[in-house]
Amino acid sequence: MRPITLLTGASAGIGIALAHEFADHGHELVLVARREERLRALADAIAATGRPRPTLLAIDLQSAEAGSRIAAALTEQGLEPNFVVNNAGFGLVGLAAELDIAEQRDMIDVNVSALTDLSLRFIPSLERYQGGILNVASVAGFMPGPRSAVYYATKAYVLSFTEALHQELAPRGIRVTALCPGPVPTEFQARAGVPGAQGPAFLTRSAEEVARDGYRGFIDGHRVVVPGFGNRLLTVASRLVPRRYLLKTVARRQLARKEP
């Protein structure tokens, strides 16, 4: 079996940047996303740099069978992960009671269920190679998120789950890191229903900066990586500010994002 880095959500934004970052450091990639044409374009770009052309798996992570399909495809091709990068995810902005329930459940399937499956499914091979798991969470995971309640809750899960795995798997030589970016200009905003909305300039980082910081922190074995001083300050403040004020502040911010 040949060791590879498995990367989900590789068709846009931070996923593309992470793919280039791992490829630039010599990792052979297996890229997973729904949009096969996007994956082909990314594979072409990586191959054009002289790196090995990634293997592509066009699989929808909303499916309950996604994890088993990925595992079967890897085994069929003689591949097994030494690193797993769970980047796939999406958000929605709006009142939870008014947003489509099916879409919010889809969000849980991708952001939580698929990530949990892929984090645990390949533990034996990760241990053999002394590899690791990089899970993309968010600064949203440090606070409640009225007007984006389910998304914030999924990222709180990712952060908590990843920190716990960091502790549990360290004795087995497996590094586990939560990457928690703040605002990043990608198509994530359009999918969330806030096209063109950006965060404050002092919090905003590019996808490439996030990928670079995330990779470095992951390889160095950090438990949590928050790119950018402003975002790190925000995560500390979220734990010090009284919860009732924090809830009102986040709600006002999310409401402002929905306004033209």
C-alpha positions in Angstrom: 0.0 0.0 0.0 1.3 3.4 -1.0 0.9 6.3 1.6 -1.1 9.3 0.5 -2.6 12.5 1.9 -6.4 12.4 1.7 -7.9 15.9 1.3 -11.6 16.7 1.2 -13.3 19.8 0.0 -10.6 20.3 -2.6 -12.6 22.1 -5.2 -12.4 25.7 -3.9 -11.0 28.2 -1.5 -9.0 26.9 1.4 -9.1 23.3 0.0 -7.3 24.4 -3.2 -4.7 26.3 -1.2 -4.2 23.3 1.2 -3.8 21.0 -1.8 -1.0 23.2 -3.3 0.6 23.5 0.2 0.8 19.8 0.8 1.9 19.1 -2.8 4.6 21.7 -2.5 6.0 19.8 0.5 6.1 16.5 -1.4 2.9 14.8 -0.4 1.1 12.6 -2.9 -2.6 13.6 -2.8 -6.0 12.0 -3.1 -8.5 14.8 -3.6 -12.2 14.4 -2.7 -15.1 16.8 -3.7 -18.4 16.7 -5.6 -17.3 18.8 -8.6 -15.1 16.5 -10.7 -14.3 19.3 -13.3 -12.9 21.4 -10.5 -10.8 18.5 -9.2 -9.4 17.9 -12.7 -8.4 21.6 -13.0 -6.6 21.4 -9.6 -4.9 18.2 -10.5 -3.7 19.7 -13.8 -2.3 22.7 -11.9 -0.4 20.6 -9.4 0.9 18.3 -12.1 2.1 21.3 -14.1 4.5 22.2 -11.2 6.2 18.8 -11.6 4.5 17.2 -8.6 2.8 13.8 -8.8 -0.7 14.2 -10.3 -3.3 13.7 -7.6 -5.8 10.9 -7.6 -9.4 12.2 -7.9 -12.5 10.9 -6.1 -15.7 12.7 -7.1 -17.8 11.8 -4.0 -20.5 13.7 -2.3 -19.7 13.8 1.5 -23.4 14.3 2.3 -23.9 10.6 1.6 -23.9 8.3 4.5 -21.8 5.9 2.4 -19.1 8.4 1.5 -16.5 7.1 4.0 -16.9 3.5 2.9 -16.8 4.5 -0.8 -13.6 6.5 -0.2 -12.0 3.6 1.7 -12.9 1.1 -1.0 -11.6 3.3 -3.8 -8.3 3.7 -1.9 -7.9 0.0 -1.3 -8.7 -0.8 -4.9 -5.8 1.5 -6.0 -3.4 0.2 -3.4 -3.4 3.5 -1.4 -3.8 4.3 2.3 -3.6 7.6 4.2 -0.7 8.7 6.2 -2.4 12.1 6.5 -6.1 13.0 6.5 -7.2 16.6 5.9 -10.9 17.2 6.5 -11.6 20.6 4.9 -15.0 20.0 3.3 -17.8 22.0 4.9 -20.3 24.8 4.3 -22.3 27.4 6.3 -25.7 29.1 6.1 -26.6 32.5 7.5 -30.2 33.2 8.7 -32.5 32.3 11.5 -32.4 28.5 12.2 -36.2 28.4 12.4 -36.5 30.0 8.9 -33.6 28.3 7.1 -34.4 25.0 5.2 -34.2 22.1 7.7 -32.9 19.7 5.1 -30.1 22.0 4.1 -29.1 22.4 7.8 -29.1 18.6 8.2 -26.9 18.4 5.1 -24.6 20.8 6.8 -24.3 18.5 9.8 -23.7 15.5 7.5 -20.7 17.2 5.8 -19.3 19.3 8.6 -19.7 16.8 11.4 -20.6 13.2 10.3 -18.3 12.9 7.3 -15.4 14.6 9.2 -15.9 12.2 12.2 -16.0 9.2 9.9 -12.8 10.1 8.0 -11.0 11.1 11.2 -11.5 7.7 12.8 -11.7 5.3 9.8 -8.0 5.3 9.0 -6.4 5.3 12.4 -4.4 2.1 11.8 -2.6 3.4 8.7 -2.1 6.8 10.4 -0.4 5.1 13.3 1.8 2.9 11.0 3.1 6.0 9.2 3.2 8.2 12.3 1.0 10.6 10.4 -1.9 12.8 11.4 -5.3 14.5 11.0 -5.8 18.1 10.1 -9.4 19.2 10.7 -10.6 22.6 9.4 -12.8 24.3 12.0 -13.2 28.0 12.4 -13.0 30.9 14.9 -16.8 30.4 14.9 -16.1 27.2 16.9 -15.2 29.3 19.9 -18.6 31.0 20.3 -22.3 30.6 19.9 -23.7 31.8 16.6 -27.2 33.2 16.5 -28.3 33.7 12.9 -25.9 31.0 11.9 -26.7 28.6 14.8 -26.1 25.2 13.2 -22.9 26.3 11.4 -21.3 27.6 14.5 -22.4 24.5 16.4 -20.8 22.2 13.8 -17.5 24.1 14.1 -17.7 24.0 17.9 -18.0 20.2 17.5 -15.1 20.0 15.1 -12.9 22.0 17.5 -13.9 20.0 20.6 -13.6 16.6 18.8 -10.2 17.5 17.3 -8.7 18.7 20.6 -9.9 15.5 22.3 -8.4 13.4 19.5 -5.1 15.3 19.8 -4.9 14.1 23.4 -6.1 10.5 22.8 -4.0 9.8 19.7 -0.7 11.4 20.9 0.5 8.2 22.6 0.1 6.4 19.2 2.3 8.9 17.4 -0.6 10.5 15.5 -0.6 14.3 15.4 -4.1 16.0 15.4 -4.7 19.7 14.7 -7.7 22.0 14.4 -7.2 24.8 11.9 -9.5 27.7 12.9 -9.4 30.5 10.3 -11.4 33.7 10.5 -12.8 35.4 7.4 -11.3 34.2 4.2 -12.4 35.6 0.8 -13.7 32.5 -1.0 -17.0 31.2 -2.5 -18.0 30.1 1.0 -19.9 33.4 1.5 -22.0 32.9 -1.6 -22.9 29.4 -0.5 -23.8 30.7 3.0 -26.2 33.2 1.4 -24.1 36.3 1.8 -22.5 36.9 -1.6 -19.8 39.5 -1.5 -19.7 39.8 2.3 -16.3 40.0 3.8 -15.0 40.2 7.3 -13.1 43.2 8.9 -9.7 43.7 7.2 -7.8 43.1 10.4 -9.3 39.6 10.7 -9.3 38.6 7.0 -6.6 36.3 5.7 -6.1 34.8 2.2 -6.7 31.1 1.6 -3.0 30.7 0.9 -2.0 32.3 4.2 -4.4 30.1 6.1 -3.1 27.0 4.3 0.5 27.9 5.0 -0.1 28.6 8.7 -2.2 25.5 9.0 0.4 23.2 7.4 3.2 24.6 9.5 1.3 24.2 12.7 0.1 20.8 11.8 3.6 19.5 11.0 4.9 21.1 14.2 2.2 19.1 16.2 0.1 22.1 17.4 -3.3 21.2 18.9 -5.0 24.4 17.5 -3.9 26.8 14.8 -5.6 30.2 14.5 -4.1 32.2 11.6 -3.7 35.9 12.2 -3.1 37.9 15.5 -6.5 39.5 15.2 -8.3 36.2 15.1 -6.2 34.8 18.0 -7.2 37.8 20.0 -10.9 37.2 19.1 -10.8 33.6 20.4 -9.4 34.8 23.7 -12.0 37.6 23.9 -14.8 35.2 23.2 -14.0 33.4 26.4 -13.8 36.6 28.5 -16.8 38.5 27.3 -20.1 37.7 29.2 -22.1 35.3 27.1 -25.2 37.5 26.8 -23.1 40.3 25.2 -21.3 37.8 23.0 -24.6 36.5 21.7 -25.9 39.9 20.9 -22.7 40.9 19.1 -22.6 37.8 16.9 -26.3 38.2 16.1 -25.8 41.9 15.0 -22.8 40.9 12.9 -24.7 38.1 11.1 -27.7 40.4 10.5 -25.4 43.0 9.0 -23.9 40.4 6.6 -27.4 39.7 5.2 -28.1 43.4 4.4 -27.2 44.8 1.0 
